[in-house]
Amino acid sequence: MAADEPAATATSVAIIMDGNARWAREHGVPLLEGHRQGARTLKQTVKDAVALAVEELTVYAFSTENWSRPQAEVDGLMVMFAELIVSETPELDEQGVRMRFVGRRSGVSARLREQMDWAERETEANSRMTLFVAFNYGGRAEILDAAERYAGGGEEAFARLLYAPGMRDPELVIRTSGERRLSNFLLWQSAYSELLFTECLWPDFDRAELERALQEYASRLRRFGARE
C-alpha cells in the first residue's frame, strides 16, 4: 500500500475489552455479572468478526496486573474462564475459529492450563479466523520473556520469540469505555496500529460498533512513518 492511500478493510483487529465493572455498577448488578455480560458480548463479537471477514481477532482477557484485583473477583474470573473454555470451544470449532492463548502460563492453575491446551488442540485445524486470547498477558512481560531467549539476529529474529510469532501486527486496536491508553497490551505488535477509542462500555459493544470501527479504519491514511 502506498503511504498516502486510504487503508483497506482491517483483517487483523485487537480489542481492549474495558468497562465490565462500570457496566455492572450502572446496572446495579454484581461485578461478576458484568464480566459474564462481557463474555456474552465477546461471543457475539467473534461471530460478527467472522461475518465481516476479520481474519485475526486478539482480545485482552486478563492482564499480568489483574492478579492484584480483589481475590474474590480474581477467583470468580478464573472459574468463569474455565467454564467458558469448556462451553464455547465446540461452537468456535463449528464456526471454523482457531483458538490461541497468548501470555504467561506460569501462575495459571494446572486445570486451566489443561483446558487452554485442549481448546487449542480442538481448533488447531481451523482457518476461517484465529482468535488470540491474551490471558495472563502483559506487553512488557512478553518483551522481557523474548529478550531472555534472544541471541541476536535482528528484529525478525526477536519477533519469532514473542508469544505468538505467527500473529500479524494488528491493523486496528479498539478500546472500549472511553479510556485512551494501551494498558500494556501488544506493545511490540501495535507500533504502527491505528488506534480507535469508543465511549461504549464493553458489554454494550455490538456489531454496529464494530462496523463503525472498521469503517473509521478504512477512512484513515496509514503512513508507517513516511510523509505524505
C-alpha positions as CSV (number, residue, x, y, z in Angstrom):
1,M,0.0,0.0,0.0
2,A,1.3,3.5,-0.9
3,A,1.8,5.7,2.1
4,D,-0.9,8.2,1.0
5,E,-3.6,5.6,0.1
6,P,-6.6,5.0,2.4
7,A,-6.4,1.8,4.4
8,A,-8.4,-1.2,3.2
9,T,-10.8,-3.1,5.5
10,A,-8.9,-4.3,8.5
11,T,-8.5,-8.0,8.7
12,S,-6.4,-8.1,11.9
13,V,-8.1,-6.4,14.8
14,A,-7.3,-6.3,18.5
15,I,-9.7,-5.2,21.3
16,I,-9.1,-4.0,24.8
17,M,-12.4,-5.1,26.3
18,D,-12.9,-2.4,29.0
19,G,-15.9,-1.4,31.0
20,N,-17.4,-4.5,32.6
21,A,-17.2,-3.2,36.1
22,R,-18.6,0.2,35.2
23,W,-21.5,-1.5,33.4
24,A,-22.2,-3.6,36.4
25,R,-22.3,-0.5,38.7
26,E,-24.6,1.3,36.2
27,H,-27.0,-1.6,36.1
28,G,-26.9,-2.4,39.8
29,V,-25.7,-5.9,39.4
30,P,-22.8,-7.8,41.0
31,L,-19.4,-7.2,39.4
32,L,-19.1,-10.8,38.2
33,E,-22.3,-10.4,36.3
34,G,-20.6,-7.5,34.4
35,H,-17.8,-9.9,33.4
36,R,-20.3,-12.5,32.4
37,Q,-22.2,-10.0,30.2
38,G,-18.8,-9.1,28.7
39,A,-18.2,-12.7,27.9
40,R,-21.6,-12.8,26.1
41,T,-20.5,-9.7,24.1
42,L,-17.3,-11.4,23.2
43,K,-19.2,-14.5,21.9
44,Q,-21.3,-12.3,19.6
45,T,-18.3,-10.2,18.6
46,V,-16.5,-13.3,17.4
47,K,-19.5,-14.2,15.2
48,D,-19.7,-10.6,13.9
49,A,-15.9,-10.5,13.2
50,V,-16.1,-13.8,11.2
51,A,-19.1,-12.4,9.2
52,L,-17.1,-9.2,8.5
53,A,-14.1,-11.1,7.1
54,V,-11.8,-10.4,10.0
55,E,-9.0,-13.0,9.8
56,E,-7.4,-12.4,13.2
57,L,-9.0,-11.1,16.4
58,T,-7.0,-10.6,19.5
59,V,-8.8,-9.8,22.8
60,Y,-7.3,-8.7,26.1
61,A,-9.0,-11.0,28.6
62,F,-6.8,-10.9,31.7
63,S,-3.5,-9.0,32.2
64,T,-0.5,-9.8,34.4
65,E,-1.6,-6.8,36.5
66,N,-5.1,-8.1,37.1
67,W,-3.9,-10.5,39.7
68,S,-3.8,-7.5,42.1
69,R,-7.5,-7.2,42.0
70,P,-9.6,-8.3,45.0
71,Q,-9.2,-12.1,45.5
72,A,-12.9,-12.8,45.2
73,E,-13.0,-11.1,41.8
74,V,-9.9,-13.0,40.6
75,D,-11.3,-16.3,41.9
76,G,-14.6,-15.7,40.2
77,L,-12.9,-14.8,36.9
78,M,-10.8,-18.0,36.9
79,V,-13.9,-20.1,37.4
80,M,-15.7,-18.2,34.7
81,F,-12.8,-18.6,32.3
82,A,-12.7,-22.3,32.9
83,E,-16.4,-22.7,32.3
84,L,-16.3,-20.6,29.1
85,I,-13.5,-22.6,27.6
86,V,-15.4,-25.8,28.0
87,S,-18.7,-24.4,26.9
88,E,-17.6,-22.2,24.0
89,T,-14.8,-24.2,22.3
90,P,-17.1,-26.6,20.5
91,E,-19.1,-23.8,19.0
92,L,-16.0,-21.9,18.0
93,D,-14.8,-25.1,16.4
94,E,-18.0,-25.4,14.4
95,Q,-17.6,-21.8,13.2
96,G,-14.1,-22.6,11.9
97,V,-12.3,-20.4,14.5
98,R,-8.9,-21.4,15.7
99,M,-8.1,-20.5,19.3
100,R,-4.8,-19.5,20.6
101,F,-4.0,-18.3,24.2
102,V,-1.1,-15.8,24.5
103,G,0.5,-14.9,27.8
104,R,2.4,-16.5,30.6
105,R,1.2,-20.0,31.5
106,S,3.1,-19.8,34.8
107,G,0.8,-18.8,37.7
108,V,-2.2,-20.3,36.0
109,S,-3.8,-23.3,37.6
110,A,-2.9,-26.7,36.1
111,R,-6.6,-27.4,35.4
112,L,-7.0,-24.1,33.5
113,R,-3.7,-24.7,31.6
114,E,-5.0,-28.1,30.5
115,Q,-8.3,-26.6,29.3
116,M,-6.4,-24.0,27.3
117,D,-4.2,-26.7,25.7
118,W,-7.4,-28.7,24.9
119,A,-9.1,-25.8,23.2
120,E,-6.0,-25.1,21.1
121,R,-5.8,-28.7,20.0
122,E,-9.5,-29.0,19.3
123,T,-9.5,-25.9,17.0
124,E,-6.0,-26.3,15.6
125,A,-7.0,-27.2,12.0
126,N,-9.5,-24.3,11.6
127,S,-8.7,-21.4,9.3
128,R,-11.7,-19.2,9.0
129,M,-10.5,-16.9,11.7
130,T,-7.9,-17.0,14.5
131,L,-9.0,-15.8,18.0
132,F,-6.0,-14.9,20.1
133,V,-7.0,-14.6,23.8
134,A,-4.5,-12.6,25.7
135,F,-4.7,-14.2,29.1
136,N,-2.2,-13.6,32.0
137,Y,-0.7,-11.3,29.4
138,G,1.4,-8.2,29.6
139,G,3.2,-6.4,26.8
140,R,6.3,-5.7,28.8
141,A,6.3,-9.3,30.1
142,E,6.2,-10.6,26.6
143,I,9.1,-8.4,25.5
144,L,11.1,-9.4,28.6
145,D,10.4,-13.1,28.1
146,A,11.6,-12.8,24.4
147,A,14.7,-10.8,25.4
148,E,15.7,-13.6,27.8
149,R,15.9,-16.0,24.8
150,Y,17.2,-13.6,22.2
151,A,20.7,-14.4,20.9
152,G,20.9,-11.7,18.2
153,G,19.8,-11.7,14.6
154,G,17.7,-8.5,14.3
155,E,14.1,-7.6,14.5
156,E,12.7,-10.6,12.7
157,A,14.6,-13.0,14.9
158,F,13.4,-11.2,18.0
159,A,9.8,-11.2,16.8
160,R,9.9,-15.0,16.4
161,L,10.5,-15.3,20.2
162,L,7.2,-13.5,21.1
163,Y,4.3,-15.5,22.5
164,A,2.6,-15.9,19.1
165,P,5.1,-15.3,16.3
166,G,2.5,-16.2,13.7
167,M,0.3,-13.3,14.9
168,R,0.1,-10.5,12.4
169,D,0.5,-7.0,13.8
170,P,-3.0,-5.7,14.4
171,E,-4.0,-3.1,11.8
172,L,-6.6,-1.7,14.2
173,V,-6.7,-1.6,18.0
174,I,-10.1,-0.8,19.6
175,R,-10.5,0.2,23.2
176,T,-13.9,0.5,24.8
177,S,-15.1,2.5,27.8
178,G,-13.6,5.9,26.9
179,E,-10.1,5.2,28.3
180,R,-7.3,6.3,25.9
181,R,-4.3,4.1,26.6
182,L,-2.9,0.7,25.6
183,S,-2.6,-0.6,29.2
184,N,0.4,-2.8,28.4
185,F,-1.3,-4.5,25.5
186,L,0.6,-5.7,22.4
187,L,3.3,-3.1,22.9
188,W,5.6,-4.6,20.2
189,Q,2.9,-5.5,17.7
190,S,0.9,-2.3,17.9
191,A,3.8,0.0,17.0
192,Y,2.0,1.2,13.8
193,S,-1.5,0.1,14.5
194,E,-4.4,2.5,14.1
195,L,-6.0,3.2,17.5
196,L,-9.7,3.8,18.0
197,F,-11.3,4.7,21.3
198,T,-15.0,4.5,21.9
199,E,-17.1,5.6,24.9
200,C,-19.2,2.4,24.6
201,L,-18.7,0.1,27.6
202,W,-17.6,-3.4,26.5
203,P,-20.9,-5.2,27.5
204,D,-22.7,-2.8,25.2
205,F,-20.4,-3.3,22.2
206,D,-22.3,-4.7,19.3
207,R,-22.0,-5.3,15.5
208,A,-22.8,-1.7,14.7
209,E,-19.9,-0.5,16.9
210,L,-17.6,-3.0,15.2
211,E,-18.7,-1.9,11.8
212,R,-18.2,1.8,12.7
213,A,-14.7,1.0,13.9
214,L,-13.9,-0.9,10.7
215,Q,-15.3,2.0,8.6
216,E,-13.3,4.5,10.6
217,Y,-10.1,2.5,10.0
218,A,-10.9,2.3,6.2
219,S,-11.1,6.1,6.1
220,R,-7.6,6.7,7.5
221,L,-4.3,7.1,5.8
222,R,-1.6,4.7,7.0
223,R,1.8,6.2,6.6
224,F,4.1,4.0,8.7
225,G,6.4,6.9,9.4
226,A,6.5,8.2,5.9
227,R,5.5,11.7,4.8
228,E,2.5,12.5,2.6
